[in-house]
Amino acid sequence: MPHKTHTKILATIGPSSSSKEQIEKLIDAGCDAFRFNFSHGTHDEHKERYEIVRKLAKEKNLHITIVADLQGPKLRVGEFANGSVLLKEGQKFVLDMDHVPGNEDRVELPHKEIFEALIPGEKLLLNDGNIVLEVLSCDKSHAITEVKVGGILSGHKGVNLPNITLPISAITEKDRKDLEFALKLGVDWISLSFVQTADDVREARKLIDGRAWIISKLEKPSAIDELDEIIRLSDGIMVARGDLGVECPLPTVPVLQKKIVSACRKYARPVIVATQMLESMINAPTPTRAEVSDVATAVYDGADTVMLSAETAAGKYPVEAVKMMSSVIRQVEADPLFFTLMQKSRLHSCCFGEADSITFAASEIAGVLEKVSCIVTYTSSGLTTFLTARERPNLPILAITSDLEVARRLGIVWGAKSFVNKESFKSFDKVEDIAVKIALENGFAKPGDNIIITAGFPLGKKGRTNMLHTVHIPE
């Protein structure tokens, strides 16, 4: 069978992986999707990489997903006159709006929204949480703080406020320009950074207007407070463990990861687990045992996709990192315990309507009917495939759609393999014939097998899955 793994791999393209040769190697190593990080690189660079991916996908007859990751509002301190300072525990340190380069006593914090939200007693985390400041007093233009955890602070380091929901949009002016550029290119997903509330997703949906699907990155504690609503409003979710691990106590991150993955499965939304999965492979050809275990845990949790960031964007061993991740996924999915866990974690109470019931039943039939080789989902919007993937069947999911954009977008969905078919279906026999033909020609079935078909009638009408059918392929 040609199906590599059920769990997908999303790799970030950067200086280490931007050539056609490297991108092709990453695809051959197991990449299902590529992330374009708009925090780095120019529009021209992203356009060049986009064209390379699309060309290679066409040559290899693949539907490879492209994700544009917006930078979001980055909160950073200003510059220091000497480049950096040493902050000592117990000293006073001032944050203000003055553009003058900082020193051991003060530095600019060019974000008025922070000062408007600060109150005495709040903590600010700088430089990925390595420096902790506690606010003693503040007004709308400066804050006097006490250093609780000291260290070296250099210019432009990030600032996190774990307990504060800032009155700022998740989409900056830079993001708006990047967003329009990415949409004109034709990216499949927009990854929305710094989501604090459900309103951030609503704002993004108005701007995107159906031109791409939305991934909400969960990296703020306030987003966890509105978890269910954010998931419902999004098309997909990313567990962004980098900032999440700074803003939340580190021991809670694995718990939050499992909570988010489970909630996404409940609402049939693909979920990506990201950040530091094989971090040591930025500079080393092999990962640590802990990193391998981390990737395996995400797969056992039921994540749709696992992501590589700097490992492929700037690391010395991008292809080896993808090969390692693919190897770990294959090892886990070959474990009989894996699908036992997937079935035990199915949410039997989640069948809210007709489509949910049909896809749930398809997975049940796959477990009792002999010689079932795959589940075929006819889908116009992608919903049928989302719902089928939620059940985590131990079978490939073949998504047949007339829409090339939908086919590309399904590349980060668990177990899904997309095929574009633009034929008009005037009879149900034709539906059977196309499903059987695709399954046979692509090696997902052989004579004597059974396949399961789910679809909505009339075909082509979005949002309706009302048919389940089994087909025996004659020997």
C-alpha positions as CSV (number, residue, x, y, z in Angstrom):
1,M,0.0,0.0,0.0
2,P,1.4,3.5,-0.9
3,H,0.0,5.2,2.1
4,K,3.0,6.3,4.2
5,T,1.5,7.3,7.6
6,H,-1.8,8.5,9.0
7,T,-0.1,11.3,10.9
8,K,1.2,14.1,8.7
9,I,4.4,16.1,8.7
10,L,4.5,19.8,8.3
11,A,8.0,21.3,7.6
12,T,9.0,24.9,7.7
13,I,10.9,26.2,4.7
14,G,13.8,28.5,5.3
15,P,17.4,29.2,4.3
16,S,18.4,25.5,4.8
17,S,15.6,24.2,2.7
18,S,14.6,26.7,0.1
19,S,16.2,25.2,-3.0
20,K,14.3,23.0,-5.4
21,E,16.7,20.2,-4.6
22,Q,16.2,20.4,-0.9
23,I,12.4,20.8,-1.1
24,E,12.2,17.7,-3.3
25,K,14.3,15.8,-0.8
26,L,11.9,16.9,2.0
27,I,8.9,15.7,0.0
28,D,10.6,12.4,-0.7
29,A,11.5,12.0,3.0
30,G,7.9,12.3,4.0
31,C,6.7,15.9,4.1
32,D,2.9,16.3,3.4
33,A,2.9,20.1,3.9
34,F,5.1,23.2,4.1
35,R,5.0,26.2,6.4
36,F,6.0,29.6,5.1
37,N,7.0,31.6,8.2
38,F,6.2,35.3,7.4
39,S,8.2,36.4,10.5
40,H,11.2,35.8,8.2
41,G,11.9,36.2,4.5
42,T,10.7,38.5,1.8
43,H,7.7,38.3,-0.4
44,D,9.9,37.5,-3.4
45,E,11.5,34.6,-1.5
46,H,8.1,33.2,-0.4
47,K,6.8,33.5,-4.0
48,E,9.8,31.6,-5.3
49,R,9.4,28.8,-2.7
50,Y,5.7,28.7,-3.4
51,E,6.2,28.1,-7.1
52,I,8.8,25.4,-6.4
53,V,6.4,23.5,-4.1
54,R,3.5,23.7,-6.6
55,K,5.7,22.6,-9.5
56,L,7.2,19.6,-7.6
57,A,3.7,18.6,-6.4
58,K,2.4,18.6,-10.0
59,E,5.4,16.6,-11.2
60,K,4.9,14.0,-8.4
61,N,1.1,14.0,-8.8
62,L,0.7,15.1,-5.1
63,H,-1.5,17.6,-3.4
64,I,0.9,19.2,-1.0
65,T,-0.4,21.7,1.5
66,I,1.1,25.2,1.9
67,V,0.5,27.1,5.2
68,A,1.3,30.8,5.5
69,D,2.1,31.6,9.1
70,L,1.5,35.2,10.0
71,Q,3.9,36.9,12.5
72,G,1.3,38.5,14.7
73,P,2.0,41.3,17.2
74,K,5.5,40.7,18.5
75,L,6.0,42.5,21.8
76,R,9.7,43.4,22.3
77,V,11.9,45.7,24.3
78,G,13.9,48.4,22.5
79,E,17.6,48.7,22.0
80,F,20.4,49.1,24.6
81,A,23.2,51.5,24.2
82,N,25.8,48.8,24.7
83,G,23.8,46.0,23.1
84,S,22.8,44.3,26.3
85,V,22.7,44.7,30.1
86,L,22.9,42.4,33.1
87,L,19.8,42.6,35.3
88,K,20.4,41.6,38.9
89,E,17.8,40.0,41.2
90,G,16.2,42.6,43.5
91,Q,17.1,45.7,41.4
92,K,14.6,48.2,40.1
93,F,14.2,48.4,36.3
94,V,12.0,50.8,34.4
95,L,10.1,50.2,31.2
96,D,9.0,53.3,29.3
97,M,8.1,54.8,25.9
98,D,11.3,56.8,25.5
99,H,13.1,56.0,22.3
100,V,16.6,56.7,23.9
101,P,18.6,53.4,23.9
102,G,18.4,51.6,27.3
103,N,20.9,51.0,30.1
104,E,21.1,49.0,33.4
105,D,18.2,51.1,34.8
106,R,15.7,51.4,31.9
107,V,14.7,50.4,28.4
108,E,12.0,51.3,25.9
109,L,8.9,49.2,25.6
110,P,7.2,50.6,22.5
111,H,3.8,49.1,23.1
112,K,1.3,51.5,24.7
113,E,-1.3,48.7,25.0
114,I,0.9,47.0,27.5
115,F,1.0,50.0,29.8
116,E,-2.7,50.5,29.5
117,A,-3.3,46.9,30.7
118,L,-0.6,46.7,33.4
119,I,-1.4,46.7,37.1
120,P,0.9,46.5,40.1
121,G,1.7,42.9,41.0
122,E,1.7,41.6,37.4
123,K,4.7,39.8,36.1
124,L,6.4,40.3,32.8
125,L,8.5,37.6,31.2
126,L,11.4,38.6,29.0
127,N,13.7,36.7,26.7
128,D,11.5,33.5,26.5
129,G,10.8,33.7,30.2
130,N,14.4,33.7,31.3
131,I,14.0,37.1,33.0
132,V,11.1,37.9,35.3
133,L,10.0,41.4,36.3
134,E,7.2,42.3,38.8
135,V,5.4,45.6,38.4
136,L,5.6,47.8,41.4
137,S,3.9,50.9,40.0
138,C,2.8,52.0,36.5
139,D,0.9,54.5,34.4
140,K,0.1,54.8,30.7
141,S,3.7,55.6,29.7
142,H,6.0,53.7,32.1
143,A,6.3,51.0,34.7
144,I,8.7,50.6,37.6
145,T,9.5,46.9,38.1
146,E,11.6,44.7,40.4
147,V,13.8,42.0,38.9
148,K,12.6,38.7,40.3
149,V,14.8,36.5,38.0
150,G,17.8,38.3,36.5
151,G,20.1,37.6,33.6
152,I,21.5,39.2,30.5
153,L,19.0,41.1,28.5
154,S,19.8,42.3,24.9
155,G,17.9,44.5,22.6
156,H,14.6,43.4,20.8
157,K,14.0,40.5,23.1
158,G,10.4,39.3,23.4
159,V,8.0,40.2,26.2
160,N,5.2,37.9,27.5
161,L,2.4,38.8,29.8
162,P,0.8,35.5,30.8
163,N,-2.1,36.9,32.9
164,I,-3.2,39.8,30.7
165,T,-5.4,39.9,27.7
166,L,-4.1,42.8,25.7
167,P,-6.5,45.2,23.8
168,I,-4.8,44.5,20.5
169,S,-5.7,42.7,17.4
170,A,-4.0,39.4,16.4
171,I,-3.5,40.9,12.9
172,T,-1.1,43.8,12.6
173,E,-0.6,46.0,9.6
174,K,2.3,43.9,8.5
175,D,0.1,40.8,8.8
176,R,-2.6,42.4,6.6
177,K,0.0,43.0,3.9
178,D,1.4,39.5,4.3
179,L,-2.1,38.1,4.3
180,E,-3.1,39.7,1.0
181,F,0.1,38.6,-0.6
182,A,-0.3,35.0,0.6
183,L,-3.9,34.8,-0.5
184,K,-3.0,36.1,-4.0
185,L,-0.3,33.5,-4.2
186,G,-2.9,30.8,-3.4
187,V,-1.8,29.4,-0.1
188,D,-4.1,26.7,1.4
189,W,-4.1,27.7,5.1
190,I,-3.5,30.9,7.0
191,S,-1.9,30.3,10.4
192,L,-3.0,33.1,12.8
193,S,-0.6,33.9,15.6
194,F,-1.3,35.4,19.0
195,V,-4.9,34.4,19.2
196,Q,-6.3,35.7,22.5
197,T,-10.0,35.4,22.0
198,A,-12.6,34.0,19.6
199,D,-13.1,37.6,18.2
200,D,-9.5,37.4,16.8
201,V,-10.7,34.4,14.7
202,R,-13.8,36.2,13.6
203,E,-11.8,39.2,12.5
204,A,-9.5,36.9,10.4
205,R,-12.4,35.1,8.8
206,K,-13.8,38.4,7.6
207,L,-10.5,39.4,6.0
208,I,-9.8,36.0,4.5
209,D,-13.4,35.7,3.2
210,G,-13.2,32.0,2.3
211,R,-9.9,32.3,0.2
212,A,-8.1,29.9,2.6
213,W,-8.7,27.9,5.7
214,I,-7.7,29.2,9.2
215,I,-5.4,27.7,11.7
216,S,-5.5,29.3,15.1
217,K,-2.3,29.1,17.0
218,L,-2.9,28.5,20.7
219,E,-0.1,30.2,22.6
220,K,-1.9,32.4,25.1
221,P,-3.6,31.3,28.4
222,S,-6.6,33.5,27.5
223,A,-7.1,31.4,24.4
224,I,-7.4,28.3,26.5
225,D,-10.2,30.0,28.4
226,E,-12.2,30.2,25.1
227,L,-10.9,26.9,23.8
228,D,-14.2,25.4,22.5
229,E,-15.4,28.6,20.8
230,I,-12.0,29.2,19.1
231,I,-11.9,25.6,17.8
232,R,-15.5,25.9,16.5
233,L,-14.7,29.1,14.6
234,S,-11.4,27.8,13.2
235,D,-10.8,25.2,10.5
236,G,-7.7,23.9,12.3
237,I,-5.6,24.4,15.4
238,M,-1.9,24.6,16.3
239,V,-0.6,23.7,19.7
240,A,2.1,26.4,19.7
241,R,4.2,25.1,22.6
242,G,6.9,27.8,22.3
243,D,5.0,30.8,23.7
244,L,2.6,28.5,25.5
245,G,5.5,27.1,27.5
246,V,6.5,30.7,28.4
247,E,3.1,32.0,29.3
248,C,1.9,28.9,31.2
249,P,3.8,27.0,33.8
250,L,5.9,24.4,31.9
251,P,4.5,21.3,33.7
252,T,1.0,22.3,32.4
253,V,2.0,22.2,28.7
254,P,1.8,18.4,28.2
255,V,-1.6,18.5,29.9
256,L,-2.8,21.4,27.7
257,Q,-1.5,19.5,24.6
258,K,-3.7,16.5,25.4
259,K,-6.6,18.7,26.2
260,I,-6.4,20.7,23.0
261,V,-5.9,17.6,20.8
262,S,-8.9,15.9,22.4
263,A,-11.1,19.0,22.0
264,C,-10.1,19.3,18.3
265,R,-11.0,15.7,17.7
266,K,-14.4,16.3,19.3
267,Y,-15.1,19.1,16.9
268,A,-13.5,17.3,13.9
269,R,-10.8,19.9,13.4
270,P,-7.2,19.0,12.4
271,V,-4.7,19.8,15.1
272,I,-0.9,20.4,14.7
273,V,1.5,19.9,17.5
274,A,4.5,22.3,17.1
275,T,7.7,23.6,18.5
276,Q,11.0,22.0,19.6
277,M,9.9,18.5,18.5
278,L,13.4,17.6,17.2
279,E,15.2,20.7,18.4
280,S,18.6,19.2,18.8
281,M,18.6,18.2,15.2
282,I,19.2,21.9,14.3
283,N,22.9,21.1,15.0
284,A,23.1,17.4,15.4
285,P,22.3,14.5,13.0
286,T,20.4,12.6,15.6
287,P,17.8,13.7,18.2
288,T,17.7,13.1,21.9
289,R,15.7,10.2,23.3
290,A,13.4,12.7,24.9
291,E,12.6,14.4,21.6
292,V,11.8,11.0,20.0
293,S,9.5,10.3,22.9
294,D,7.9,13.7,22.5
295,V,7.1,13.1,18.8
296,A,5.8,9.6,19.7
297,T,3.6,11.1,22.4
298,A,2.0,13.5,20.0
299,V,1.2,10.7,17.6
300,Y,-0.2,8.5,20.4
301,D,-2.3,11.5,21.5
302,G,-3.9,11.5,18.0
303,A,-2.5,14.7,16.5
304,D,-3.3,15.1,12.8
305,T,0.1,16.7,12.1
306,V,3.5,17.2,13.7
307,M,5.6,20.1,12.8
308,L,9.2,21.0,12.3
309,S,10.3,24.6,12.7
310,A,14.0,25.6,12.8
311,E,15.0,22.0,12.3
312,T,14.1,22.3,8.6
313,A,14.2,26.1,8.2
314,A,17.7,26.8,9.5
315,G,19.1,23.5,10.8
316,K,22.1,21.6,9.4
317,Y,20.1,18.4,8.9
318,P,16.6,19.3,7.5
319,V,16.2,16.1,5.4
320,E,17.4,13.9,8.3
321,A,14.9,15.6,10.6
322,V,12.0,14.7,8.4
323,K,13.2,11.2,7.9
324,M,13.6,10.8,11.7
325,M,10.1,12.2,12.3
326,S,8.6,9.9,9.6
327,S,10.4,6.9,11.1
328,V,9.0,7.7,14.6
329,I,5.5,8.0,13.2
330,R,5.7,4.7,11.3
331,Q,7.0,3.0,14.4
332,V,4.2,4.3,16.6
333,E,1.5,3.5,14.0
334,A,2.8,0.0,13.6
335,D,2.3,-0.6,17.4
336,P,-1.0,-2.5,17.9
337,L,-1.6,-0.3,21.0
338,F,-1.8,2.8,18.7
339,F,-5.1,1.9,17.1
340,T,-6.4,0.4,20.3
341,L,-5.9,3.8,21.9
342,M,-7.4,5.6,18.9
343,Q,-10.6,3.5,19.2
344,K,-10.8,3.8,23.0
345,S,-10.6,7.6,22.7
346,R,-13.4,7.8,20.2
347,L,-16.1,10.2,21.4
348,H,-19.3,8.2,21.1
349,S,-21.4,11.1,22.3
350,C,-20.2,13.4,19.6
351,C,-22.7,12.3,16.9
352,F,-24.8,15.4,16.7
353,G,-26.3,15.1,13.2
354,E,-26.6,13.1,10.0
355,A,-23.0,13.6,8.8
356,D,-21.5,12.7,12.2
357,S,-23.6,9.5,12.3
358,I,-22.7,8.4,8.8
359,T,-18.9,8.8,9.3
360,F,-19.1,7.2,12.8
361,A,-21.0,4.2,11.3
362,A,-18.4,3.9,8.4
363,S,-15.7,3.5,11.0
364,E,-17.8,0.9,12.9
365,I,-18.4,-1.1,9.7
366,A,-14.7,-1.0,8.8
367,G,-14.0,-2.8,12.1
368,V,-16.4,-5.7,11.5
369,L,-16.5,-6.2,7.7
370,E,-13.8,-8.4,6.3
371,K,-11.2,-7.3,3.8
372,V,-12.0,-3.6,3.9
373,S,-9.0,-1.8,2.3
374,C,-10.0,1.9,2.5
375,I,-12.8,4.5,3.2
376,V,-13.7,6.7,0.3
377,T,-15.2,10.1,1.1
378,Y,-16.7,12.2,-1.6
379,T,-16.4,15.8,-0.4
380,S,-17.1,19.3,-1.7
381,S,-16.2,21.3,1.4
382,G,-13.8,18.8,3.2
383,L,-16.2,18.3,6.0
384,T,-16.9,14.6,5.3
385,T,-13.2,13.9,5.3
386,F,-12.8,15.9,8.6
387,L,-15.5,13.8,10.2
388,T,-14.1,10.5,8.9
389,A,-10.6,11.4,10.1
390,R,-12.0,12.2,13.6
391,E,-12.9,8.5,14.0
392,R,-9.2,7.5,13.4
393,P,-10.0,4.3,11.4
394,N,-7.1,1.9,10.8
395,L,-7.5,2.4,7.1
396,P,-6.5,5.0,4.5
397,I,-9.1,7.7,3.9
398,L,-9.4,8.6,0.1
399,A,-10.9,12.0,-0.3
400,I,-12.4,12.5,-3.7
401,T,-13.3,16.1,-4.6
402,S,-13.9,18.2,-7.7
403,D,-12.1,21.2,-6.1
404,L,-8.4,21.3,-6.3
405,E,-8.2,23.8,-3.5
406,V,-10.0,21.4,-1.1
407,A,-7.7,18.6,-2.2
408,R,-4.6,20.7,-1.3
409,R,-6.1,21.8,2.0
410,L,-6.7,18.2,3.2
411,G,-2.9,17.5,3.3
412,I,-2.7,18.1,7.0
413,V,-5.7,16.0,7.9
414,W,-5.1,12.7,9.6
415,G,-5.1,9.7,7.3
416,A,-6.4,11.6,4.3
417,K,-5.2,11.2,0.7
418,S,-6.8,13.5,-1.8
419,F,-7.8,13.0,-5.4
420,V,-9.4,15.5,-7.8
421,N,-12.2,14.2,-10.0
422,K,-14.2,16.7,-12.0
423,E,-16.6,14.3,-13.6
424,S,-20.3,14.9,-13.1
425,F,-22.1,12.0,-11.5
426,K,-25.4,11.2,-13.1
427,S,-25.9,7.9,-11.5
428,F,-24.8,6.1,-8.3
429,D,-23.1,3.4,-10.3
430,K,-20.7,6.1,-11.5
431,V,-19.9,7.0,-7.9
432,E,-19.0,3.4,-7.3
433,D,-17.0,3.1,-10.5
434,I,-14.8,6.2,-9.8
435,A,-14.2,5.1,-6.2
436,V,-13.1,1.6,-7.2
437,K,-11.0,2.9,-10.0
438,I,-9.1,5.4,-7.8
439,A,-8.6,2.8,-5.1
440,L,-7.2,0.2,-7.5
441,E,-5.1,2.4,-9.7
442,N,-3.4,4.0,-6.7
443,G,-2.7,0.8,-4.9
444,F,-5.2,1.3,-2.0
445,A,-7.3,-1.8,-2.9
446,K,-7.1,-5.0,-4.9
447,P,-9.6,-7.4,-6.4
448,G,-11.5,-9.2,-3.7
449,D,-11.4,-6.3,-1.3
450,N,-14.3,-4.2,0.1
451,I,-14.3,-0.5,0.2
452,I,-16.6,1.9,2.1
453,I,-18.0,5.0,0.4
454,T,-19.5,8.0,2.2
455,A,-21.0,10.9,0.3
456,G,-23.8,13.5,0.2
457,F,-26.6,13.4,-2.2
458,P,-27.2,15.3,-4.4
459,L,-23.4,15.3,-5.1
460,G,-21.7,18.6,-5.1
461,K,-23.9,20.2,-2.4
462,K,-21.7,21.3,0.4
463,G,-22.2,20.4,4.0
464,R,-24.4,17.3,3.6
465,T,-23.2,13.7,4.2
466,N,-26.2,11.4,4.1
467,M,-25.0,8.2,2.3
468,L,-22.9,5.2,3.4
469,H,-22.3,2.3,1.0
470,T,-20.0,-0.7,0.8
471,V,-18.6,-2.0,-2.5
472,H,-17.1,-5.4,-3.1
473,I,-14.4,-5.4,-5.9
474,P,-14.8,-8.6,-7.9
475,E,-11.8,-10.8,-8.3
